[in-house]
Amino acid sequence: MKKAFVNCRIMPGWVLNVFQDLIQKEECSEAKVFTLFSDRSEILVWNKKLQVVTALPKRLNKIFLYFSKHKIKILSSIFDYRNLMMFYPFFMRVLSRKIRKYSPDKIIISSFAIAKNISVPNIKKKLYLHSPMQYIRSHYDEYTHKLVWFKLALFKAITPRLRRRDKKFTQFDEVEFNSQYTAKLARELYWITWNVVYPKIDPAFQTANLVSQPNNYYIYVWRTVKFVKEVDKIIKLFNEIKEPLLIMWSGPDELYLKSIAWDNVIFIWRIENPKEKMKIISESKWLINITKESFWICTMEALLCWVPVFGFNDGASVELVGSESWILIPDKNHETLVSNFKEFAETERNRKQIQSRARELIKNYNK
């Protein structure tokens, strides 16, 4: 069977890991990967290299890739893949044509933004939904509060069009959601109901040893962005409380975030080695996650490492963490972050109970 695998963009991260797991589960004689933007020309799966086809022309893709890797003032802001949002409908039509030309027998879609909206009729489709398009849906208010001038005006102007177009694409033969939270959103927005299947967590984390006396630092793990992840608010919190914070990752807002961080905030690169990453997380005091997230793999990794989570009382965090392992803040105002952090710091957490609940959750949703 000939299959097409579609993802919003191909870049290092958990979404790519989940995408590769989805490909790994499928059997086919021939396959290609289709995406908007990619940092590679091939993906290695089944000990086989799959060609990556982008909606962006190759030269333009290389330009965006260069400025995503090399943080250059002004130019990196201009050639930021997030600025492509206004052209999403056009690029999805381009990508749909390329998929139709390939003529697959089945299409497997991994979507956290726009991949869901490809138009290829009369071919069987399976969708793994990480989230509906967050920035025009669940995180719209966060974007309008942070965007300024012409970007804000443009964002408000194109959002209704993107929402209307997004609602047209609801016909799939199979659907899986990455959390109950995502399933609820899909039911409300698209009238789609199906199964919840949590993303695969690296088995190494399920064997993590308990660190009874953690080191004196806290940790944030994910992209360094102001939007959605709101790393700027996390940095401002730690600037005030003057506690050590490790930020493990990189991202398009890295230069700005480094410029506002004090010496107690340390940026380290993304750790590829699971054992090294597990060691750093397990020895931290807490994981910091104030995102309204559809599913944050690092939250589950931290819980499997016996580590408490300082999180936000919305999104999938509510279903992932238990009363023994978290504090979920009601809002993200600076004063709320500071007061809740101090409250959490003064409360004893039983680390021994944290991992068992996380293991049970994975077991129940990945049968």
N, C-alpha and C positions, 0 to 999 in steps of 0.2 A: 504493500500500500504506500502511496505517495502522500506525504504530509507537509503542511506549512505550519511553522511555529511563529507566533506573533507576540512581540513584547513592545511596550511603549518606547523604551530606549534601552540600549545595552551599555551598562556601566557597572563597575564593581559595586557590590552591595548585596543585601539580603534578597532583594527582588530578583536579581540575577541568579542567585543560588536556588531560589524557589523555581524559577523558570527552567534552570538546568535539571532540577529534579522532575519537573513535569515532562520534559523531553525524555528523560531517562526511563520513565514509566511506559512510554509508547513504543510500539513495535512498527517498523516500517522499512521498506526497501530503499526509499529515497526521501530526503528531507532538505528543506532550506529554512533559514531564519529570516523573518521580516521585521523591520523596526523603523522608527523615525530617525534615530541618531545612534551611532555606535562608536565605541572606542576600539573596536577590533573588526577584522574582516572575516574571522572564522570563530566558531565555538567548538570546543572539543567535547564530544559526548559519544558514548559507546566505543571509545578508542577510535573515533572517526571525526574528521573535521567537517563541520557543517558551514556552508557559505552564509554570510550575513548580508542581506540586501537592505539598503536604507532608502527611505523616502527622500532624504536630502541627497542632492548630487554629491558625488565623491569629493570633489574639490571643496565644496562648502562644508561638508561633514568634517574634512581635515582641519579647516579653519576653526570651526567651533570646538573641535577636539583639542587643538593646540592651545586655545585660550582658556579652556577648562582646566588644563594641566599646568599652564604657566600663568600665574596670577599677576597680570599686568594691569595697572590702573587704567581706567576708562575703557580700554580695548576689551578686557575681560568682562566688563559690564555690558558692553555692546554685544559681543559674541557669547552671550550667556544663553544656553539652550532653553531657559525659561522664557526668553523673549520670543520663542517660536510659537507661543500659544495662539497668537492672533491668526497664525497660518495653519492651525491644526486641521480645519476642514479640508483645505487644499491638499495638504500632505497626506491625509488619510485617503483622499481620492487617488492620489499618485500611488500610494502603497497598495490600495485595493486593485488598481490596474495591474501592478506587478504580480500580485498574487494570482489574479485571474489568468494572466499570461502563463504562469507556472502550471496552472491546472491541477491542483492537488485533489486527492480523494477526500481529505479531511483537514480541517484547520483547528489548531489548538491555540487559544488566545490567553495570554497572561496580561491582565490590564489593571493598572493603578491610575491611569490618566485617560489616554485616548485610544489605545489599541482595541478596545471593545467596539469602536465605531468604524470598523472596516466594512465595506459593502461588497460582499462576494456571495451572491445568491446561489441557491441550488447546490450548495456543498455543505456537508455535515460539519457543524461547529461545536467545539467544546470551549467553555469560558471558565477560567479561574479568575475570580474577581478579588483583587486585593482591596479595592475601594472604588466607589464611584469617583468621578473627577473631583478631587477634594477642593481645589481652589475655587471652583464655581459652585460648590455645594457646601459641605460641612465646614470648610475653612474660609468661606467667602468674607465673613466679617474681619477675620485676621488680616486678609490681604488688603481690604479697603482701609484698614487702620494704618497699615505700614507703607502702602504705595503713595506716591506724591505726584503732583503736577500732571504732566501729560500721560504718564504711565497709569495713574489712577483713573483719569478720564477714559483712556483707551480700554482699560480693564472693565470698567462699568459698561462701556458701550458694546463690547463683544460678548460679555457674559450671557445675556439673554439668548443670543444666537447659538452659542455653544450649548446652552442648556436645552434649547429646542431640538437641536440636532442630536444631542446625546440620548434624548428620550425616544428617538426613532429606532434605536438599535437594541431590541429586546428579545429577538428571536434566536434561541440557541437550543441545540439538541441535548446538551449536558451543561450543567453549571455547578461549580463548587465555590464556596465562599471561605475566606480565610479566618472568619470569626463570626460569632453571633451578632456582633455589632454591625458588621458589613452585610450580613444576611437581612437584618432589620431595615437598613437603609435601602437595599435593593428591592425589598418588598414594598416599601413606601414609594420609591421613585419609579420603578420599572414593572411592578407587579410580578416579579420573578421570585419563586420560592424553590429552594433546592437544598443540598447538603452542605454542612460546615465541615471543612477539612483543614485542620491547622497546618501551617507550613512545617516542613521537616526541620527538626533541630539536630544539630551535629551530635551524634551519640556520645562523643567525648564529654559533653557537659552533663550527661546523666550519671557520670561516674566521678563527678567533682568531689574532692575531699572538703570536709568542714574546716573552715578557718575560724577557730574560736576567738582569737585575738587579731582582728583585722588591722591593717596598717592605717596610718593617719592620712587618708585621702578619700575623696569621693570621685565618682566617675560618671561621665556622659559618653555614650557610644552611639554615633550615627553621624550623618552629614552635618557639616558646619554651615547652617543656613539660618537666616532670621525668620523666614516664613515657616509656618507649620511646626517645626522643631523648636523655634523660639529660643535659640541658643544665646541670643543677646540678653534675654531676661535671666537666663541661668547665670551668665557671666556677671551681670549687675548684682545678682543675689550674692555671689561669692566675693565680689569686690567689697561688699559691705560686711559680710560676716567674717571675711579674711581666713576662710578655711581652704585647704589645698584641694584643687579640682583638676582631674585629668580629663582632657577632651581627646577621645580616640577616634579620629577620622579626619577627613578633609571635605571641602565643598566650595561652592561658588562665592560664599560670603566670608571666606577665611581671612582675607586681608582686613576687612572691616572689624571682624570679631577679635582678631589679634590686637587691633589698634585700641580697643576699649578694655582689654583684659589687663588686670594687674599681675604682679609677679607670682601670686599664689595660683594662677590659672596656667596650666602647662598643656600645650598642644603636642600630641604625639600622633604619628602616622597610623593609618589603618593596619592592624595586625592580622596577617594572613594565617599564621600558625595557630591552630585551635588550642593547643596546650599552653602556649605563651599567652594568648588572649584570655583563656580560662583562668590562668594564674593571676593576671592583673585584675580581672573582675572579682574573683573570689576573695582577694586580699583587700578589697575596698570596703569602706564602711557601708555605703549605700550606692545604688544606681540612681541617677537623677533623670527623670523622664516626665516632662510637663506637657507632652504632646497629646492632642486628641487624635489618637492613632487607631487605625483599623486593626492592626496587629503589629506589635513591635517585637521582633524576634529577640532582640537584646534584653527585653524585659523578661522573657522566658528563660534566656540563658543565665541571667543574673539570679533568678529564683532557683534554677537548678544548681547554681553555685552557692546556695544558702544565703544569698545577699538580699537584704530588704530594698524596697523600691519607694522612692519619693516621687509620687506621680500625680496625675490630674484626674479629677472625678468625672471623666467622660470618655467616650470611645471604648476600645477593647480592654483598657487597663482595668475597668470595673470587673470584667469576667476573668481576667488572668490572675489577679492577686487576691490574697485572702487577708483577713483582719490581723493575722499574726505577722504579716510581711510588708505592710505598707502604711502610708498615710496618703490619702487622696485629697488634694487641695481643691477647694470649691471654685476658685478663680485664680487668675495669673497676675493680679496686681502685685506690685513690688512689696507692699506692706504685708499682704497675705502670704507671699512666699517666705518672707523673713520670719513672721510669727509662727507659721506652720513648721518651718525648718527647726526653729528652737524647740517647739513642742515635740517634734519627732526625735530630736537629739536627746531629750530628757526621758524618753520612754524606752524601756528595755524590750528588745525583740528576741524572741526565741528562734534562733537560726535553725535549730534542729527540725522544726515543724515546717519550714518553708519549702524545702526540696520535695518532700513527700507529696504535698498538694500539687506542685507543678508537674511532677511525674504522672499523677493521676489524671490531670487535665489532658496531657498529651495522649495518654493511653485511651481515654474516652473518645477523643475526637479523631484519632488516627487508627481506628480499628481496621 
